[in-house]
């Protein structure tokens, strides 16, 4: 359908290239206005006024507007409740349609439903497109037409469906003449952080370049080392990950270009590209699970695990949040999160396992803490990851697979390079002692001027005893269904 005029609503797709909804708006309209809303419904509820994500978004919006202006258009930037502001702006601009890309979170789906209803009442069409995933909703199903709850069969079906069409970029540049130059006062200036109620953070000091240019530079750099990804990705002390997760979250990179590059390199024989592509498929998988099971936002995917009697010790939870557990690898992970908003994926698994299996704290507590702190927070992936670690989710690790924080530390940070960076109290210890400081011999303690319990906290829980407690609780919940293989530990 051809429209006289349309409005493109940017959200978690902050780029002026390879954008499905922007392309659809330009192709199907004679003139396209653009808007981004700093949504008060989201921002007003954030607990910290020093939120790196808001600053990241702000920088991305500044770059997005500049890119649109180069193409002959501009960008309305509002600080309002998006559910009300979009219908109002659409009416003010007298457009025939509003275009945007799909969002899969339950609250966002509800908001979009309200916006669509308001627009319909105004005689305005609401059109959405798939953009942040390769396959969505019901595009990848089992042979019986059901959703997948196990990753490997989903991945195999996903790969069978993949073809060049699904990673082909949406051309934008040749339609840019249809972009509307916005001269209204509402677009006169982008609100400063302070006007949004936020303050500057340490984002500029971190190795996280912002906006489309930042995403492009990180991607280009990662492609130079993608072949080593399979061997390097699990070690937090070396440069292994792509560091693109925040850019994926806010759409300053295109998932299609990432998958296309990984797919091509894999076909050329790169094991690293194959493993990274698998990680991108996990991302689609968790969106798939959330779409078909919105109840996981508040409940366990496996209902029987809602009967677990979590200990939920507030003092121990605070120690975990603040990096004071007495286990250096856990504390280093949490301090990295608190100081930078980033946590290495291996460390996310270790920290989550420790909270849920060693401290027996409800996974929802940890999920919420990560949601407040992570730069790349995404409901689907965060929920999926936490339920995986807690053994309550789909295709989760079995309940008896419990990470040993000391052996994990010895395996993935053997020389303690990562620990020394974030837990300087134990930096004086040898590579052998740094993983379990409380076991340091008296001779070593004296020679290194290190006193367990004074120089650094003693463990807040004994891992072996905590493991036994957790196994007993899970076996109680499962009853006769409990597995006999309870010796498994990593």
N, C-alpha and C positions, 0 to 999 in steps of 0.2 A: 504493500500500500504506500502511496506517495503522500507525503505531508507537506503542507506549505511551510511550516516552521516547527522545530522540535527543540527539546531541552535535554542535554546529556548530563546525567547525574553521576559524577565520579564518587567512588567510595573506597573500596579496597583495590583499586585499579589505577593508581596514580601515575599514569603514563599516557603520552600522546602518540604512541605507536602500537601496532599490533593489539588493538583494544576492540573486542568484539562489539560491545554496545556502541562505542563511538563510531565504528565503521558502519554499523547498521543505521545509526542516526544520520550519518552523512550520505549514505547511499539512498536512503528512503525519504530524504527531506531536502527542500530547497534552501533552507537556512537552519543552522544549528547553533543554539546558545549552549553554554557550558556552565556547570555549577559544582562547587564543593561546599559541604556544610560541616563545620566543626560542631558536631551534634551534642547539644547540651544534655540530652538524655543519657549519653555515654560519659562525657567529660565531667559532668557535675558529680558523678558517683565515684570517680577515681579517688583513692585514699591519699595519694601523695601529689602535692603540687609541683614536685620536681620529677616529672614523668618523662623519661627519655623518648617514649613512643610519641607523645604529643609534639615534642621538639622535632623528631624525625619526620612526622607527618607534615608539620609546618614547613620544614625545609623542602619536602617533596612537593608540596602545593605551590610554593614559590617557584620552583623549577618548572612545574607543570604549566603554570600560568604563562611563564616566559616562553615556553615551547609553543603554546597555543597562539601567543601573540606573533611569534615568528611566522606561523602558518596563516596569519591574517585574522585570528579570532581573539578571544580573551576568556576570562573565567570569573564568574561571580563567586565570591568567597563570603559565606555567611557564618555567623555564630548564633545558632538558634536550635530549636528542636526540629530535626529534619522532617519528621512526620507531618509537621504543620507548615514548615517553610517551603517544601517542594511544591505542594499544591498551590500555595500562595504565589510563589514566583512564576509558576507555570501560567497562572491566571494573569499576573501582571504583564508577562511577556506575550500573552495571547498566542501560546503555542498550541499545536494540535496533538502533540504526543510528547511523552517523557520516556527516555531510554535509560536503562541502567543495566549493570551486570548482576547475575544471580548472587545471592548470599544464602547460605545454608543453615545458619544458626537459628534456632527456634525464635528468639526474640526479634531477629532481623526479618524473618519470614512474616511474623505477626505485624511488624511495622510496615513492611511492603504491602501487606494485605490492606491495611488501613489507608495507605497512600493511594493504592489502586482504586479503592472505593471512593475516596474523595475526588480523585481525578475523574472517575467515571461520572460522578454526579455533576462535574463541571463540563462534561462532554469532551474530555481529554483522554486519549489512549495511553495506557501504561505498558511498555514493551521491555522485556528483559532478555538477556542473552547469557549463555555459558561462557565463562572467561577464565576463571581461576583454577580450573581443573581440566584434565584431558577428557575424562569420562565422568558423568554425574548421574545421580539419582538411579534410574532404571536402565542405564545404558550398558551396564555389565551385570548380568544376573546368572544364576545357576541354570543348568539345563531344565530344571523344574520351574523356572521363572521366579525364584526366590532370591533374596539378598544373600551375599556371602558373609559368613561370620568367621571364616578362616582365611588368612592372608594368601598363602601360597596358591590355592585354587583361584582366588580372585586375581592374583598377579598373572597366572597363566592365561586366564580368560581375557584379561586386560591386554596382554601382549598379543594374543591371537587377533584381537579387534584392531589393534594399532595399525594404521597405515598413514602414508604421507599426508592425506587430506586433513587428518586431525592435528597435525603440527604445522600446517601451512599458516604463515602469518597473515593477519588481516591488513590489507593495504590502506593506509590513511592519507599519505601525502597527496595522492592524485585527486583527492576530494576536498582538500583543505580550503579551497576557494569558497566553500559553503559555510565555513565557520563565521559566526556573527561577531563583529567587533562590539564589545560591550562598553557602553559609555555611561550607563546609569550609575548613580551615586553608590548603589549597593556594591559595585565592583571597583570603587575608587581606590581602595587600599585593602591589603590583606591584614587582618587583625594581628597585632603583635602578641607574643606569648603572654605578656602581662595582661593584655586586654581579654585574653581567654581564661585568665585566672591561674596561669602557670608561670614558673620561673625557669631560667636556664639551668641545664644540667651539665654533666661532664661529657656529653655526647661528642663534642668536637675533639676531645682528648682521646677518645676511643678509636680503634681501627675500624670504624664503620662509616664509610662515606655514604652520603644521603642522596636521595632523588634518583632519577633515571640514569644520570651520569655515574652516580656511585654504584648502582647495580651493574651497569655495563662494565665498569672497571674491575669490579670484583669477579664478575663472570669471566672476563677475558683472562684475568690472572689465574683463576682456578683451572681453566682449560689447559694451562701450561703444565699443570701437575695432576690432572684428573686420572692419568694412568696409574698413579701411585695411591689413589684414594683407598683402594681395598686394603692396602697394607698400613696406611697412615691414619685412617679415620678414628681408630679406637684409642689413640694416645693423646691425652690433653696437653702434653708438654711440647708437641710438635705441630707444625702447620699442616693439618690433614683435611679438615672440613672445607666446604665451599664458602661458608659464612654468608650465604645468600638467604637464610631463612627469614630475616626481617624484611628483606626486599620482596620475597615471595608473599609474605603476609600482607604487605601493603601495595603489592602490584606494581612496584617500580621496575620489575623485570617481568617478562612474559613466560609463563609456564611452557608454552609451546616451543619457544626458542631453546629453553633448557632441555626439554625432553628430546627435541630434534637433534641437538648436539650430542647428548648422551647416547641416543639410539644409533647415530651414525658412528660414533667412536667405538661402541660395543661391536657393531657389525664389522669394524676394522680390526677387532681382536682385543680391545682394551678391557681387561678384567675390572679395572677401576671404574670405567664408565658403566659397565654392567651393574656393579654394586650401587653406584650413585643413582642410576635409573630406578633400581629397586626401591631406594629411599624415596624417590619422587612418587612411585606407585603407592607406597605406604601412605603418603599424604592424601592421594585420591581415595584410598581404602577407608581412611578415617572419616572423610566427608561422606562416603557411601554409608558407613555404619551410622553416623549421626542422622543422616536423612531418613533412614529406615527405622531408627530407634531413638527418637528424640528424648526418650525417658532417661537415657544415659547421662544427661546433664545433671541429674540429681540422684540417680539410683544406679546400682550395679547392673551391668549388662547381664550377668548371671544372677538372677533374683535371690538364689539361696544365700549369696554372700552378703546380702543386706542384713542377715542375722548374726554377723560377726560381732562379738562384744569387744569393740575397740577400747583400749585403755585410755587413750586421749589425755595423757598427763600434760598439763599446760606448761609446767616448768621444763619438761623434756622437749616439748614442741618448741618453746622459745629458744632453748639451747641449739636445736637443729636449725631454726631460722637464722640465728645469729652466728653460726659456725663455732659452737662451743661444745661439741659432743665428745671431744677427746679422741676422735678418730680423724687423723689429719686429712685423708682423702675426702671425707664427707665435709669437713669444715672448710677445706680449700674450695670445694665445689660451691658451697653456700656463700662463701665470701666473694667468690668470683661473680655469682649472681647478684649479690647485694651491691657490689662496687661497679659492675658494668652492665647489668641487665642481660648478660649472656651466660649460658652454661653449656659446656661441651656435652654432646649426646650421651656418651658413655657415662659421664658424671651424672646426668639426669637419671639414668637407670640406677646407679649406685645410691644416689641421694634418696630417690623414691623408695627403693628397696629397704634402705635403712629406716626410713620413717615408718613405713607400713609393716615391715617384717621384724625389725629389731625393736622399735618403740611401740609397735602395734597402735599407731595413730591412724585414724580414718583417712583414707586416700583423698577424701574431699577437702581436708584441711590443707594438705600439701598442694593439691590442684589449685586451690584458691590463692595460696601464697605465690605459686609460680605465675598465676594469672595476673597478680599485682606487680610482679617484678620483671617478667621476661619481655625483652624488646620484641620478640617474635611471637608473643602469645597468640595462639589460635585455638579457639575452643575445641574444635574437632581433634586436632593433634594432641593438645594438652590433656584432654579427657581420655583419649585413647592411650596415651603413654602412661598416665597414672593408673588407669585400670589394668593395663598390661603388667605394670610393676607389682600392683597389689593382688594380681591373679583374679580379679573380679570381672575382667573385661572379656571381649571376644578375642580368640586366639592369643590369650595371655600366657605368660610363663606359668607352669604348674605351681600350685601353692607351696610345694615342697622344694621348689628351686629358689633358694635364698642366697643372695650375694653375701659373701664374707668380705667385709670392708677392708680387712688387712690383705687378704690374698688378691683382691681386686686392685688394691693399691700397688702391691708388689709386681703384679702382672702388667699394669697399664701406665704406671709412673715409677718404673723400676729404680731410677736414680733420684727420684723425688724432686725433679726439676719443677713440676707444676706445684707441688706442695710448698716448696721453698718460696715460691713467688707469692702465695696467698696466706701462708701460715708461717711467718718469719720466726715465730717463737721456737719452732723446731728445726730451723735451718742449720743450726750448729751440729745436728746429729748426723751420723753416718748414713750412707745409703741403706744399710741394713736396718738400722734402728728407727729411721724416720717414719716407717709405716706403722709402728706400734711403740710409741715413745715410753709407755709405762713399763715396757719390758727391758729398757736400757739397763745394762749392768751398773752396779755401784761405781766400778772403776771408770766406766765411760761417763757416768753422770758427773763425777768429780773432774775429770779431764776436760769436759766440755761445759762445765758450770751449768748443768741442766738438772733441775729438780722436778720430777713428775708430780703433778698436782699443784705446783707453784709456778714453774716456768710455763706450763701448759696444762690444761685440765686433764684429769683422769677420765677414762671412759665413763659415760653416764649410764651405760648398761653393759653387761657382759654378753658378748655375742652368742656364745654357746647356750647360755641360759635363756636368752631372748628367743633364740631360734626354737628351742624346745617348747617354750610357751606358745609361740605362734603356730607351730605344727599341731600342738594339742588343741588350740582353738579352731583351726581350720578342720581338723578331724572331727571335732565335736559338731560343727555345722554340717559337714558332709555325711556324718554317720557311716553307714555301710558303703557309701560311694567313695570314701576316702581311699586314695591310692596307697599301695604298699611301698612305693618307691620313695620313702621319705628321707633317704640318705643323700639325695642329690643336693649339692651345694656348690656354689661357684665362688 
